[in-house]
Amino acid sequence: MTHSLRKYMLAAASALALAVATPALAATELTVQRFFGACDAEFGGNTDVSKAVGECGIITSLINKFNTDNPDVHVTVTTVEWPGYDQLTAQFAAGDPPDIVTVHHSVLGDYQSKGLLMPLDDLLKTVGVSPSDFTDASLSGVTKDGKIYGLPIDNWTMLFHVNVDLFKKAGLVNADGTPKLPTSVDELMAQAKQFKEKTGKPYFVQNLANEVALYTRNLYTYLFQQDSDFFADPKQVKMNTLEAKKVLEMYKAIYDNDYTTKDLDYAASINAFLAGDGGVHLNGTWVIGDYTASSETSGTALNAGGYAVYPYPQLFSGKKAQYADGHSWAVSQKDRSPEEEAAIGKFLKFFNDNDYEWSRTGHLPAVKAVLESDAFKKLPHRDTIAPIATLGTPLPSTVQRQFAIQDIIGQEMNAAITGQKDIDAALADMESRINELLANI
């Protein structure tokens, strides 16, 4: 071994020893817990976010890029089954919550009211993120008792995802080739009947198996459209009403007439729509990116005649509205070093700076400048869904346990629509079960 090589190796060894002995050079560790699915096979190593598609692909790629861009911070990700709140509640109870976690705007209050989340106003200020940067909907979604408890990353709602080819076959298109959507319950029934007669397929693709969220979101939307103030008192719901009965009767008629798929779970409903098994998929903003990609791939059902997407139609004469919520990054309340807090600030700023990339999923951006940008407006279908920015209506933020309420509504609606229970009985049980839950918070 030459003298210079030996000298070089000794220098390298001492530098290595120094690195090992100096904790200041070690990356600050953060734990992140999220839903949005797992897709490591496709995107586990991807750091080019522009190449990612869909919620899972984009969020996986964003976190990969954050780790690459910030060698002084290391984020370890745990992916949970949606929505992950039973697990999160258990982690808080055990005193071992993740540092940063995905929480719906509608759920922040459950944890914030128990002092489990860190107010983020000061931390966001240190990294140059101002509350005035956010859209009104996003800011109000993450604000509880005058403070910000989550970095908003989007607002979302449910949409009519349309197979235009089947609508043409059904004779349900306007002169300009756009799908003809109903403007009343009677019109919806007539169009669904015509669709089934002409195509032999159901008008709706719905995931009605192992499901509660879809039922609940549908109910809220059509209660809003009838001006039903069902949560005038956040501790006492009014569900046993004529307005709610009208919505359940409509969905039961759709079910009884076979105007909808019946035995599909969520994944199967996506596959059914992509295979051309029905006209309208009731699903959220988050699949626009995936469905657009399918429509641009030759040989697919959505490529045959095109894919279109719209807000839920206005079927009642009340206010123009539909149920909406949003996603945020919340931070658990625990003792942290200044380095750990700074690392969390970096992570939140990174997601705020990359809100455009996240909006490619189909969600509405949380950042006002992105919502108003040409880049966002040029994304496919953003013109037809633009009205959701003003139509989107959450439940009052003072209503707690919104996901537990969703479980109850979904169970009772399922029982009523599938004929296991009379509609009046289902609504009475729905109301009493929710109010019992809220009385015991």
C-alpha positions in Angstrom: 0.0 0.0 0.0 1.5 3.4 -1.0 2.0 6.0 1.7 -0.5 8.4 0.1 -3.2 5.7 -0.2 -2.6 4.7 3.5 -2.8 8.4 4.5 -6.0 8.8 2.5 -7.6 5.7 4.1 -6.7 6.9 7.6 -8.1 10.3 6.8 -11.3 8.7 5.5 -11.5 6.4 8.6 -11.1 9.3 11.0 -13.7 11.4 9.1 -16.1 8.4 9.4 -15.3 8.1 13.1 -16.0 11.8 13.5 -19.3 11.5 11.7 -20.4 8.6 13.8 -19.3 10.4 17.0 -21.0 13.7 16.1 -24.8 13.4 16.7 -25.2 16.9 15.2 -24.6 15.4 11.8 -27.4 12.8 12.2 -30.7 13.5 10.5 -33.6 14.6 12.6 -36.1 11.7 12.6 -39.8 12.4 12.0 -42.7 9.9 11.9 -45.4 10.5 9.4 -48.7 8.5 9.3 -51.0 8.7 6.3 -53.9 7.1 4.4 -54.2 7.4 0.6 -53.0 3.8 0.0 -49.7 2.0 -0.7 -48.1 2.0 -4.1 -44.4 1.3 -3.4 -44.0 -1.1 -6.3 -44.7 1.7 -8.7 -43.6 4.9 -6.9 -41.5 3.7 -4.0 -38.3 5.0 -5.5 -39.7 7.9 -7.5 -38.7 11.5 -6.7 -39.9 13.1 -10.0 -43.3 14.2 -8.7 -44.4 15.4 -12.2 -44.3 11.7 -13.3 -46.6 10.6 -10.5 -50.4 10.0 -10.9 -53.2 9.7 -8.3 -53.3 10.4 -4.6 -51.0 7.5 -3.6 -48.4 8.1 -6.4 -48.2 11.8 -5.8 -48.0 11.7 -2.0 -45.4 8.9 -2.0 -43.3 10.8 -4.6 -43.6 14.1 -2.6 -42.3 12.5 0.6 -39.5 10.7 -1.3 -38.5 14.1 -2.8 -38.7 15.7 0.7 -36.3 13.1 2.1 -33.9 13.5 -0.9 -34.0 17.4 -0.7 -33.5 17.5 3.0 -30.7 15.2 4.1 -30.8 16.7 7.6 -34.3 15.3 8.1 -35.5 11.8 7.7 -39.2 11.0 7.5 -40.3 7.5 8.2 -43.8 6.8 6.8 -46.5 4.5 8.1 -49.4 3.9 5.7 -52.7 3.1 7.4 -56.0 1.8 6.1 -58.4 4.7 5.4 -59.2 6.6 7.5 -56.9 5.4 10.3 -58.6 7.1 13.2 -59.1 4.1 15.4 -55.4 3.5 15.2 -54.5 7.1 15.8 -56.8 7.3 18.9 -55.1 4.1 20.2 -51.7 5.7 19.6 -52.6 8.8 21.5 -54.0 6.7 24.3 -50.7 4.8 24.5 -48.7 8.1 24.4 -47.0 7.2 21.1 -48.7 9.2 18.3 -46.9 9.9 15.0 -45.4 13.4 14.7 -47.4 14.3 11.6 -50.6 12.7 10.5 -53.3 13.0 7.8 -56.5 14.2 9.4 -59.7 15.3 7.6 -60.8 18.9 8.4 -64.0 17.4 9.8 -62.1 15.3 12.3 -59.5 17.8 13.6 -61.9 19.0 16.3 -62.2 15.5 17.8 -58.4 15.6 18.6 -58.0 19.3 19.1 -60.8 19.5 21.7 -58.8 17.0 23.8 -55.6 19.0 23.6 -53.8 16.3 21.5 -52.8 18.5 18.5 -50.3 21.3 18.3 -51.5 24.7 17.2 -49.5 25.5 14.1 -49.8 29.3 13.8 -46.3 30.1 15.2 -44.6 27.3 13.5 -46.1 28.2 10.1 -45.0 31.8 10.6 -41.4 30.8 11.1 -41.3 29.1 7.7 -43.2 31.9 5.9 -46.6 30.3 5.5 -49.3 32.8 6.3 -53.0 32.0 7.0 -53.9 34.5 4.2 -52.2 32.1 1.7 -55.1 29.6 2.1 -58.5 29.6 0.4 -61.3 30.6 2.7 -62.7 27.0 2.7 -59.3 25.5 3.6 -58.6 28.1 6.3 -62.0 27.6 8.0 -61.6 23.9 7.8 -58.4 23.8 9.8 -59.3 26.6 12.3 -60.6 25.6 15.7 -61.1 28.1 18.5 -59.3 30.8 16.5 -56.1 28.8 15.9 -54.8 26.6 13.0 -54.6 22.9 13.9 -53.6 21.4 10.5 -51.8 22.5 7.3 -54.6 22.3 4.8 -53.6 20.5 1.6 -56.9 20.5 -0.2 -60.7 20.6 -0.2 -62.6 17.7 -1.8 -66.1 16.7 -2.6 -68.1 14.0 -4.5 -68.7 14.2 -8.2 -70.6 12.7 -11.1 -67.9 10.9 -13.1 -69.4 10.2 -16.5 -68.7 7.6 -19.3 -69.7 9.8 -22.3 -69.7 6.9 -24.7 -72.5 5.2 -22.8 -74.4 8.5 -22.4 -74.3 8.8 -26.2 -75.6 5.3 -26.6 -78.4 6.2 -24.2 -79.3 9.3 -26.1 -78.5 11.5 -23.1 -76.2 14.1 -24.7 -76.8 17.8 -25.4 -76.3 19.3 -28.9 -72.7 20.0 -28.1 -72.0 16.4 -27.1 -71.8 17.0 -23.4 -73.7 14.6 -21.1 -77.3 15.6 -20.2 -77.6 15.7 -16.5 -80.9 15.7 -14.5 -82.4 18.8 -12.8 -84.9 17.1 -10.6 -85.6 13.7 -8.9 -88.2 12.9 -11.5 -85.8 13.7 -14.4 -83.1 11.6 -12.7 -85.4 8.6 -12.6 -86.5 9.1 -16.2 -83.0 9.4 -17.5 -81.8 6.4 -15.4 -84.6 4.3 -16.9 -83.8 5.4 -20.5 -80.1 4.7 -19.8 -80.8 1.2 -18.7 -83.2 0.5 -21.6 -80.8 1.7 -24.2 -77.5 0.4 -22.8 -78.6 -2.6 -20.7 -76.4 -1.2 -17.9 -77.1 0.6 -14.7 -77.0 4.4 -14.7 -75.0 4.5 -11.5 -71.8 2.7 -10.4 -71.9 2.9 -6.6 -69.8 1.1 -4.0 -72.7 0.0 -1.7 -70.9 -3.0 -0.1 -68.8 -2.5 3.1 -69.5 1.2 2.8 -70.7 4.0 4.9 -69.1 7.2 3.6 -70.9 7.3 0.2 -74.3 7.0 1.7 -73.6 9.8 4.2 -72.1 12.2 1.7 -75.1 11.6 -0.7 -77.5 12.3 2.1 -75.8 15.5 3.3 -75.7 16.9 -0.2 -79.4 16.5 -0.9 -80.3 17.7 2.6 -78.3 20.9 1.9 -80.2 21.2 -1.4 -83.5 21.2 0.5 -82.3 23.8 3.0 -82.5 21.3 5.8 -80.7 22.7 8.9 -80.3 19.2 10.4 -77.4 20.2 12.6 -78.7 23.6 13.8 -77.7 22.3 17.3 -74.3 20.6 17.0 -75.2 18.2 19.9 -78.6 17.3 18.5 -79.3 16.1 15.0 -82.6 16.2 13.2 -82.7 13.3 10.8 -86.2 12.0 11.1 -87.5 14.6 8.7 -89.5 14.8 5.4 -86.3 16.1 3.7 -84.3 13.1 4.7 -87.1 10.7 3.8 -87.2 12.2 0.2 -83.4 11.4 -0.2 -83.8 7.8 1.1 -86.8 7.2 -1.1 -84.9 8.4 -4.1 -81.9 6.2 -3.5 -84.2 3.2 -2.6 -86.0 3.6 -6.0 -82.7 3.7 -7.8 -81.7 0.5 -6.0 -85.1 -1.3 -6.5 -85.1 -0.4 -10.2 -81.6 -1.8 -10.7 -80.4 1.7 -11.8 -77.2 1.1 -9.8 -74.6 -1.6 -9.2 -75.2 -3.3 -5.9 -72.6 -5.6 -4.5 -69.4 -3.7 -5.2 -66.9 -2.5 -2.6 -64.8 0.6 -3.3 -62.0 -1.0 -5.3 -64.5 -3.1 -7.4 -66.6 0.0 -8.1 -63.5 1.8 -9.6 -62.7 -1.3 -11.7 -66.4 -1.5 -12.9 -66.4 2.1 -14.0 -63.1 1.8 -15.8 -64.5 -1.3 -17.5 -67.5 0.6 -18.8 -70.1 -1.2 -16.6 -72.2 1.9 -15.8 -72.8 5.5 -16.7 -72.0 7.6 -13.7 -69.5 6.7 -10.9 -70.3 8.5 -7.7 -66.8 9.2 -6.4 -64.6 12.0 -5.2 -62.3 14.7 -6.7 -59.4 12.4 -6.0 -59.9 10.0 -8.9 -60.0 12.7 -11.7 -56.3 12.3 -12.4 -56.6 8.5 -12.6 -59.7 8.5 -14.8 -58.2 11.2 -17.1 -55.2 9.0 -17.5 -57.4 6.0 -18.4 -59.4 8.1 -20.9 -56.2 9.1 -22.7 -55.2 5.4 -23.1 -56.4 3.8 -26.3 -58.5 0.7 -25.9 -60.1 1.7 -22.6 -63.8 2.1 -22.0 -63.3 5.8 -21.1 -61.2 6.3 -24.3 -64.1 5.1 -26.5 -66.2 8.2 -26.2 -64.5 10.3 -23.5 -64.7 11.0 -19.8 -66.4 14.0 -18.2 -66.9 15.0 -14.6 -69.3 17.4 -13.0 -70.6 18.5 -9.5 -73.6 16.6 -8.3 -76.7 17.9 -10.1 -79.1 20.3 -8.3 -82.2 18.0 -7.8 -84.1 20.1 -5.2 -85.2 23.7 -5.1 -83.1 24.9 -2.1 -79.6 26.3 -2.0 -77.0 25.2 -4.6 -74.7 23.1 -2.4 -73.0 19.8 -2.0 -71.1 18.2 0.9 -67.4 18.9 1.1 -64.5 18.3 3.4 -60.7 18.5 3.2 -57.4 16.9 4.1 -54.7 18.3 6.3 -51.4 17.5 8.0 -51.9 17.7 11.8 -49.0 17.6 14.3 -49.3 15.7 17.6 -48.8 17.7 20.8 -45.6 16.4 22.5 -42.3 17.7 23.9 -39.8 18.2 21.0 -36.4 19.6 20.5 -36.0 22.9 18.5 -34.5 20.7 15.7 -37.6 18.5 15.6 -39.9 21.4 15.5 -37.8 23.0 12.7 -37.9 19.7 10.7 -41.7 19.6 11.0 -41.9 23.2 9.8 -39.8 22.3 6.8 -42.1 19.4 6.0 -45.2 21.5 6.2 -43.7 24.3 4.1 -42.6 21.7 1.5 -46.2 20.5 1.2 -47.5 24.0 1.0 -45.0 24.8 -1.7 -46.1 21.7 -3.6 -49.8 22.2 -3.4 -50.1 22.4 -7.2 -48.6 18.8 -7.5 -51.2 17.6 -5.0 -54.0 19.3 -6.8 -53.3 17.2 -9.9 -55.1 14.4 -8.1 -58.3 16.3 -8.7 -58.7 17.9 -5.3 -59.2 21.7 -5.0 -56.0 23.4 -3.9 -55.7 24.7 -0.4 -53.4 27.6 -1.5 -55.2 30.5 -3.1 -52.4 31.3 -5.5 -52.6 27.7 -6.9 -56.4 27.8 -7.2 -56.0 31.1 -9.2 -53.0 29.9 -11.3 -53.1 29.2 -15.0 -51.3 25.9 -14.4 -54.2 24.7 -12.2 -56.9 26.0 -14.5 -55.3 24.2 -17.5 -55.6 20.8 -15.8 -58.2 18.6 -17.5 -61.8 19.0 -16.4 -61.1 21.9 -14.0 -63.6 24.1 -16.0 -66.5 21.7 -15.4 -65.8 21.2 -11.7 -64.9 24.9 -11.0 -68.3 25.5 -9.3 -67.4 23.2 -6.4 -65.2 25.9 -5.0 -68.4 27.8 -4.1 -70.9 24.8 -3.8 -68.7 22.9 -1.3 -70.4 22.9 2.1 -69.0 21.1 5.2 -71.0 20.2 8.3 -70.8 22.9 11.0 -67.2 22.7 12.5 -68.7 22.4 16.0 -70.1 19.0 15.2 -67.8 16.4 16.8 -67.4 12.7 16.0 -68.2 13.2 12.3 -66.7 9.9 11.2 -68.6 8.0 13.9 -71.8 9.8 12.8 -71.0 8.7 9.2 -70.8 5.1 10.3 -74.3 5.3 11.8 -75.9 7.1 8.8 -74.2 4.6 6.4 -75.5 1.6 8.4 -79.1 2.9 8.6 -79.2 4.1 5.0 -77.9 0.8 3.8 -80.6 -1.0 5.8 -83.3 1.2 4.4 -82.2 1.2 0.7 -81.6 -2.5 0.6 -85.0 -3.1 2.1 -83.9 -4.6 5.4 -85.6 -1.8 7.3 -88.5 0.6 6.7 -87.3 4.1 5.8 -89.1 5.7 8.8 -87.6 3.2 11.2 -84.2 3.7 9.7 -84.4 7.5 10.1 -85.7 7.3 13.6 -82.9 4.9 14.6 -80.3 7.1 12.8 -81.4 10.1 14.7 -81.5 8.5 18.1 -78.2 6.6 17.7 -76.4 9.9 16.6 -77.9 11.8 19.5 -76.9 9.1 22.0 -73.4 9.3 20.6 -73.2 13.1 20.9 -74.7 13.0 24.4 -71.8 10.9 25.6 -68.8 12.8 24.3 
